[in-house]
C-alpha cells in the first residue's frame, strides 16, 4: 500500500463530506509530512474534521468506493466497536453520561448512511450478531428504527432524535452483570428482575446526558412496555407509551428474533413476521407494525418462496389487506394466497 500526501489548500467546502463512508486507500499525511490517518480508515465525520484541521483536500483517487455489502459489513463492525467503547466509557466513569461526541462522530453518521441505501436484506445480513450481540443490537435497532421512521414519514428533526434514542435504547445494560447478559439458558426470576432494571438504568443515563431530551430518555425506559399493559418496567397501557418507544419496540423485537443469541438460534425471517403480526393486536402498535411488515414484504417482490405443499413460486404482488399472503407465480399459474387459505409460505428463499 503506497503512502501519499493529499493536496493542501484553502478551498475546502461541503464536498469533503461526500467522502464520509469511503475508505482511505493509503496512509494520509499533511503537507508537512505529519501522519494523520492510517490506510483503510472508513471515514467518519470526525475524520473529515481532522483532515480539514490539517488543511488537506481529499480527491477521488485517495479513496475506495465500497460496494453495499462491503460498506455494510465494515460500517456496522466499526459502529459496533464504537458502541462497545461508548459502553466502556460510561461503565468506568464516575458520572454515568453518554459521550455524545463519540456517538455523533463514530456511530450516527453511518446509521444514517446505511438507512439511506434502502437495501434491507443486505443490511440485515451484516447485522447478524457475531460474539458482540449486546453492542451490535444497539446499532441494529438504530438502523431499523431509522428506516421505520422514514416509512412512517417522520420529519427530519424527529428522525434524527429517533435515531439517537433507538441507538441508546439498551444503554442501561452496561449496569447489568455480564454473566446475566450472556447466560446460555433461561434467567431465574431473580436474574430477570435484575435484567428488567436496564430500562430504568438507561432512562437515568440518557436523562442525565447533556444533548439528549426527555423523549429520548423515555425510549430507554419504555421500549419493553406493551400496548396491553403486559410489559415492563411499569406495565403502562399503550396510550402512555411514546411513539418513539413504540417504533423502537418493533425494531427491538425484530432484530432480537432474527439474531443468533446465547440461548437460541435466529428464527427465519418470514416466521418472525408471522409472529409479529400475531402481536399486532395487543402487544405492539398495530399501525406501526403493519407499516413495518408491509414494507418488508414489498421488498420481497421477486423473491422465490416455498409453500406449505412443497411448491416453489415467485412473489409477484403484495396485497395491502393481507401482506403476509401475497400473489405468487408458479409456472403459468398465479395463486392469491389471501384466497387460498389452505396454502401458506414456509419460507422466503434468498435471491
KOLMARPA-713458 format. One record per residue: x, z, y of N, C-alpha, C, O in turn. Coordinates in steps of 0.1 Angstrom, whole numbers, plus 2048, in hexadecimal, padded with zeros to 3 digits. Layout:
XZYXZYXZYXZY...
//
This chain:
8098007F480080080080980080C81180980E8077F68158107F582180C80082B80080482B81580483481280C83F81180484C8187F984C80A8088568087FF86280580886E80181386C80880387A8048098867F980088C7FB7F488E7ED80688D7E27FF8937E47FC8A27EC8038A87DD7F28A77DF7EF8B57DA7FA8BE7D08008BC7E17FD8C97DD8078D37D88008DF7DB7F48E27D08078E77CA8018F37C08098F97BD8148F47BA8059047B080D90B7A280990979981090B7A07FC9047937F790378C7FB8F67887F28EE78A8088F478380D8E87758108EC7728178F676B80B8E475D80D8E77568108DA75C8148D074980F8DB7408128D074380A8C374080F8B874A7FF8C474D7F78B87557FE8AE7557FB8A375D8088B37658108AA75C8178A076181A89475081B8A474882389B74381A88F73E81F88574480D89074080488574A80687974780186E75580C87B75F80F87075B81B86876181D85E75182386C74D82F86474882A85774082185674D83084C74982C83F75182183874F81E82D75C81C84076581383A77281B83777482683B77B81482F78681B82A79381582F79580982F79C81E8347A98198397B181382D7B28188227B78078307BF8008267CC8078247D18098197D280C82F7E081282F7E181E8387D882183F7EC8258377EF83083F7EE82C84E7F28218527E88358567E68328647EF83A86D7EF84686C7F683387680083987F7FC83488E7F682A88F7FF83D8977FC8388A58098308AA81282E8A380882C8B78138238BC82082B8BD82B8248C08208388BC82D8408BD8328438AF83C84A8AD82B83E8A582F84089782B84D89182F85188682185489881C86189381185E88880885688B81286487D8098638727FB8688767FA87387B7F08608747E38648787DA86786C7D487186B7D985D8637D085E8577D685784B7DD84C84D7D385C83F7D98558337D184982F7C58478327D78408277D18358217C58398197C58448137BB8318187AF8338107A583D81579C84180F7A884282279E84B82879184482A79083983078684B82677984682977584B83777485783977484284177484684F76684D85375C84885076885885975C86085E75C85F86D76685A87375286587375186588275D86E88776286B89276087888076C88188477987988478187A88D77B87187978786887978785F88479285D88A77C85988877B85089377F8578A07868518A877B8638A277F86A8AE78E86D8AE79486B8B97938708A37A28738A27A98668A57B38668AC7A585B8A07AB84E8A27AB84A8B17B58458B67A084D8B779E84B8C67A88538CE7AE84F8D87A98608C97B38698D07C18648D07C98678D97C485C8C67D28568C57D28488CB7DC8418C97C88458D27C78388D97CA82C8CF7D08228D37C482D8C47C58238BA7B881A8B97AD8208BA7B980D8B97AE8058B77AF7FF8A97B87F88A57A58018A17A47FB89379F7ED8947977EA89D7A47E588B79F7D788A79B7D587B79F7DD8737947CA87978E7C886B7997C88607967CD8557A57C38637AF7C28587B47D08557BB7D184B7B17DB85C7B57E88597AD7EF84F7B17FA84A7A17EA84C7987F18437937E98387937DC83878E7F082D7877E98227787EB8247737F58287717E08217627E182175E7E381375F7DA80A7597EF8107557F28027477EC7FF73E7EC8077467E87F27387E57ED7307F17EC7357FC7EC7237F07EB71A7FB7EB71D8067E171E8127E47208017D472380B7CA72F8137CD72F81F7CB73A80D7D17468147D474481D7E07498287E073D8187EA73A8207F673282D7F27368387F772782B7EB71F8367E77288417E072784D7E372F83C7D67378467CE74184D7D67428597D57498467DF75384C7E774D8557F17528607F37428507F873C8588037368657FD73786F80372F8637F272886F7ED7328797E77308857E873D8747E174787D7DC74E8857E87508917E775087D7F37568847FE74D88E80575189980974088A80673689380B7358A08037348AB80873589E7F67348A97ED7408B37EE73F8BF7EF74C8AD7F07588B57F27578BD7FF75B8C88017528B680A7508BC8177468C78167488D181C73B8C580E7318D080D7378DC8067348E780A7408DA7FC7468E57F574F8ED7FF74F8F97FF7568E580875E8EC8127568F481C75A8FE82074A8EE8207418F582973C90282273C90C82973890181673490D80F73F91880F73C92481174B91380C75691D80B75992381975C92F81A75991B82375B92083175192C83475593683974492983073A93383373C94082A73B94B82E73F93D81D74094781374B95181774995D81575694C81C76295581F76395982E76D95F83275995683675995A84475196784574896A83E75596F85074E97B85374097885873697F85373F96F86073296B86672D95F85F73395485F72296085871C95585071694A85870A94B85B71D94185C71993686571D92885F72892785971591E86171891185C72290B86672090A87272E9058617378FE86A7318F086D7348E78667298F08787228E487B72A8D887E7278CC87C7368DA88473F8CF8877438C887A7428BB87A7478CF87074A8C986373E8C185D73F8B68587328C885E7268C28587238B485F7208AA8597248B586C7218A987472C89E8737298928757388A287074389886F74489286174688686074489B85774889784A73C89484073E88F83573089884472589783A71988E84071688483A71489284B70888C85170987D85470087585171587885971686985C71486184F70E85684F71A86684471985E83770B85F83170785582B70586B8326F786B82E6EE8618356E685A82F6F08608426E885784A6EC8488466E38408456F98458446FC8388406F78348326F28298306F883D8296F383B81B6E483881C6DF82F8156DC8408246CE83E8246CA83082B6BF82B8286D382B8336D081E83A6D28128306CC8088336D98148256DC80981C6CF8068136CE7FB80E6C680F8126BA80D80B6BB8077FD6B47FF7F86C680C7F66C88097E86C78157E06D181C7DC6BA8197DD6B88267D76BE8287C96C48337C76BE81E7C16C48207B36D38207B36D98287AB6D98187BC6E881A7BD6EC8277C26F682D7BD6E482C7CC6E783A7D16E58447C76ED84E7C66DA8437BF6D684D7B66E184F7AB6E485A7A66E78447A76F284479D6FE84C7A270385479B70184A7AF70D8527B570A8607B77138697B86FD8647B76F98727BA6F987A7AD6F78867AE6FA8737A26FA87B79570588579571188279770189179270B89C79371689B78971489777E72289F78D72D8A078472E8AF7807268B47797388B67857398C47837378CC79073C8D77917308C579972F8CB7A77208CB7AC71D8C87B77178CE7A37098CC7A67058D47B26FD8CF7BB7098E07B47058E87BF7088E17CC6FF8E27D57138DB7CD7178D47DA7118C67DB70C8C27E57118BF7D070C8B17D06FD8B17D26F88A87D86F68BB7CD6E88BC7CF6E48BD7DE6DA8B77E26EC8C47E66E98C47F46EA8B77FB6E28B38036F48AF7F76F68A27FC6EA8997F76E58917FF6E789A7EB6DC8917E56CF8947EC6C888B7F06CC8A17EE6BF8A47F56BF8A08036B589C8096CB8A080A6CC89B8176C988C8186C28888216CF88480E6CC87680E6BE87380B6B886B8126B98798006AB8757FC6A187A8066978728086A388580C69A88981769A88082369087D8296A687B8266A78728316A086582E69985F8376A186082269A85481E68B85681F68384E82468786281A67886581A67386782866886382B67B86D83167886E83F67686084566D85F84E67E85784267D84984767084384266883C84A66D84583566183F82F65484583664A83F83665685283A64A85984164A85685064285B85765384D85465484986265685486C65085487765F85D86966386787266B86187E67185787D66986788A67186389568086689368386F88C68985E89A69786089869C86E8996A48738926978758A469C8838A669788C89B69E89589768B88989668589188B68D88F87E69089887669188287C69887E8706A68858706AB8898666AD88587C6BA88C87D6B989A8796C18A08726AE8A187F6AD8AF87B6AA8B286D6AE8BB8676A28A986769E8AA8596AB8A88506AD8B08476B389E8536C089C84C6C88A884B6CD8AC8416CA8AF8576D28BB8576CB8C684F6D28CD8476BE8C88516B78D384A6B88D183B6BA8DA8336B68C48366B68C18286C48C38226C58C98176CE8C08296DC8C18246E08D08236E88D481B6D98D882B6DC8E782B6D28EF8236D28FB8236C98E881C6BD8EF8166C28FA80C6BB90480B6CD8F88056D19017FB6DD9097FF6E490E7F66E090A80C6EC9108106ED91F80C6F892580B6E192580A6E09338066E69367F86E99417F56E892B7F06ED92D7E36FC9317E37019367D97039307EE7109357EF7119447ED71B94A7EB70594B7EF7049597EE70095E7E070096A7DD6FE9547D76FA9577C97069567C070E94D7C17089607B771495F7AE7149527A670A94D7A172194D7A572394079E71E94178F71993678A71F94C78971A94D77B70B94B77970794776F70494E7846F594B7846F393C7876EA9367806FA9377916F89297946FB91F7896F591578770592378170A91A77670691F76870C91A75E6FD9287676F992D75A6F39227516EA91B7566F89207456F491573D6E79177356E391072C6DF9217396D29247336C992A73D6CC92C7486BD92E7386B39347416B89407486BF9487426B39437546B794F75B6AE95A7566A29587536B39667566AB9727546A29757606A496F76B69897D75F68F98076A6989867766959827816A198E7736A999477D6B298A7846B398A7906B898177C6C09767826B896C78A6BC9687956AB96A7866A396078D69F96779B69E9607A569C97479A69997B7A76A497A7B16A29787BD6B197A7AC6BC9797B56BE96A7B96C09687C56BB9617B06BC9537B46B394F7BF6B69487C86A79557BE69C9517C86A19567D669B9517E06AA95F7D76AE9647E46B695A7EC6B995C7F86BA94F7E56C29457EC6BA93F7F86C093A8016AD93F7F76A593A8026A594380E6A793D8196A595080D6A69598186B495981E6B695A82A6BE9598146CC9588196CE94C8216D494C82C6C994081C6CB9348236C49348316CA92F83B6B89398316B193A83E6B99428486BA93E8546BF94D8446C795584E6D394E8526D794F85E6DA9478496E693F84D6E39348576EA9338616D992C8546D592185D6D092686A6D49218746C89308696C29368766CD93B87F6CC93A88B6D79418796E29478826ED93D8866F794188C6EB9318826F59278856F29208926E791A8946FC91F89B6FA9188A86F99098A570190489E6EF9028AB6ED8F48A96E28F189F6E08E589C6DB8FB8996D08F98916C38FF8976C49068A16B78FB8926AB9018986A390888D6A690788169890E89169091788868A90E87D68991287268690288067F8F98776898F686B6858F58606968F486F6A08F18646A38FE85C6A48FC8506A39098626A491685A69991885169A91D84568C91485568191584C68290C84067C91083568990184068B8F983569290082A68F90081E69D90782E6A490F82469C91A81E69D91D81269392082668A92A82167E92581967B92C80F67991981C66C91581666D90A80C6639068066799058096798F98006758FB7F26738F27EA6739087EE66D90B7E165F9107E26599157D86599107EE64B9147EF6439087EA6478FC7EB63790A7E562E9007DF6209007E661C90B7EB61A8F57E660D8F37ED6028FD7E95FA9027F16039017DC5F890A7D65FC9197D75F59217D260791B7DE60C9297E061492F7D461793B7D36189267CA61E92B7BE62E92B7C063592F7B66339287CC6419277CD6479347D264193F7D16549347D765B9407DC66393C7E86659307EA6679457F16679547EE65A95B7F16589677ED6519557F964595D7FD6389587F862E95F7FA63894D7F062C9487EA6219447F56159467F362693E80061D93A80A61692D80661B9257FE60A92A80C60291E80960791381160E91581B60390780E6088FA8146068FA82360F8F48295FC8FF8285FA8FE83760490783F60590584B60C90F83861691783E62491283B62E9188406259078346329018316348F583B62B8ED83D6408F58406438EA84A6448DD8446478DC8386428D284B6438C48466518C28416538BB83665B8C68486698C484366B8CB8366718C582D6668D78346678DE8276608D681C6658D68116558D081F64D8C98156558BC8116558B980565C8B681A6648AA81766F8AE80E6728A78046768B88126828BD80B67E8C27FD6868C07F46738C77FB66E8CC7EE66D8C07E46718C17D96688B57E96678A97E16758A47DD6778A17D167E8A37E768B89E7E46938A77DB69A8A37D26918B47DD6988BE7D56948BD7C669C8BD7BD6878BD7C46828BC7B66868AF7B068B8AF7A46858A47B76898977B16988977AD69B8937A26A189B7B66AF89A7B26B28A47A76BA8A179E6AC8B07A76AF8BA79C6AA8B578F6B18B678569F8AE78E69A8A97826A189D77C6A289A7706A78957866AF8897816BD88B7806C588277F6C28987806D089B77F6D38A37726CA8AB76E6DF8A176D6E38AA7626E68B77686ED8B97726E18C27616E48CF7656EC8D775A6EE8D174F6F08E375D6F78EB7546EF8EE7476F48F073C6E18EE7496D98F373E6D08E87386C88EA72F6D08DB73E6C88D17396CC8C373E6D38C37496C98B97376CC8AB73B6C28A67456B78AB7466C689B74D6BE8957566B288F74F6B388A7446A688F75669A88875069A87A75569F87776069487074D69386275168B86175E68286976068F85876668985677467A85577367385C77B67584C76A66684A76A65F85776665485A76B66585E75C65F86B75865E87576365587D76566987576C66987E77765E87B78165788478665C86E78365186A78D64486D78763B87178F64286C77A63587077463387F77662788377963D88777463C8967756398997846318A278763F89278D63D89579B62F89179F6298987A762A88679A61C88279D61288D79860889079E61589378C60C89E78760C8AA7916038B17916178AB7986188B77A16138B47AF6138BC7B860E8A77B26098A37BF5FE8AD7C45FE8B17CF5F58B07BB5E98B87BF5EC8C67BA5E88CA7AF5F28CE7C35F58DC7C06038E07C56048E97CD60D8DA7BF61B8DF7C26218D87CE6268DF7D76208CB7CF6278C37D961D8BD7E36118BB7E06218BA7EF6188B47F96148A67F461D89E7F16078A47F26038977EC60788B7F360A8817ED60688B80160987F80861887C80761C87080562088680962F88480963387F7FB63B8767FA62E8867F16328827E362D8747E063486C7D96218707E461C8637E16248587E862784E7E262985A7F56318517FC63E84F7F46438447F264485A7F065185A7E864F8527DB6578497D96458557D364384E7C764183F7C96468377C263883C7D363582E7D56418267D964381B7D564A82C7E26568257E76608237DB6668187DA66182D7D366A82C7C86658217BE66D8197B96588217BB6538177B26548097B96577FF7B26528087C66547FB7CC6627F57CA6647E97C966C7FE7CA6797FA7C967C7F67BA6877F07B86737F97B16757F57A366F7E77A06717E27956697E07AA6647D37A766F7CA7A367A7C97A966D7C37986787BA79267F7C17866867BA77F67D7CE7856837D577967B7D376D66F7D276D6827D376167B7D37556777E175167E7EA75466C7E274A6677EF7456637EE73665F7E37316657F972F6617FA72165380172165280B72764A7FA71A63C80071963A80970D64380870463081070C62D81970162B8126F462D8186E96278056F46267FD6E86327F66E46327EE6DB63E7F96EB64B7F36E864E7E66EF6597E16EE6447E06F56467D36FD64F7D670964F7E170F6567CC70D65E7CD71A6597C27236587B77206567C772F6517BE73A6587C07476617C97486547B975165A7BA75E6507BE7696457B97696547C877164A7CD77B6497C27866537BD78C63D7BE78863A7B37926347B879F6377B37A962B7C279E6257C77A96217D67A861E7DA79D6237DE7B361F7EC7B26127ED7B960F7E87C46097F47B25FB7F57B75FA8027BF5FD80D7BA5F68017CC5F680D7D55ED8187D05F08247D25E28147C95D981F7C45DE8267B85D98317B45E88207B15ED8267A45FC8217A25FE8197996058267AB6128207AB61A82179E62381979B61782B79661E82D78A61982577E61F82577360F81D78160981477760980677D5FE8017806147FF77E6157F27856107E677D60C7E77716117DA78360E7CE77C61B7C97766257C877C61A7C67696267C37616247B575B61A7B275662F7AD75B62F7A07556367A07486427A574762F79C73D63579A73063378C72B62878972863D78472B63C77672763376F73163676E73D62776A72C61E76373561276C73960976873F61377873560878273760B78C74261779074360178F74A6027997545F97A57515ED7A374F5FF7B17505F77BC74C5F77C67576017CB75C5EA7C975B5E87D37655E77E175E5DC7E47585F17E975F5F17F67585E780075E5E38097575E27FD76A5D880676F5CB8047685C280D7695C97F87625BD7F575B5BE7F774C5B57FA7445CB7F57475CE7F77385D38057375DF8077355CA80F7375CF81D7375D58217295DC82B7295D381971F5DA81D7125E88197125F081E70A5ED81171C5FB80D71D6018157285FB81873260E81872761581F73262481B73162881572862B81F73B63981C73C64182873563F83373964A82572C65282F72665E83172F66283D73166582673367082873C67281B74466E81073F67981C74F67D81175768B80D75369481675268E80075069B7FC74C6A37F875869E7F07606B07FC7596B87F87646BB7E97646BB7E275A6BC7E37716BF7D57726CD7D276D6D17C676D
//
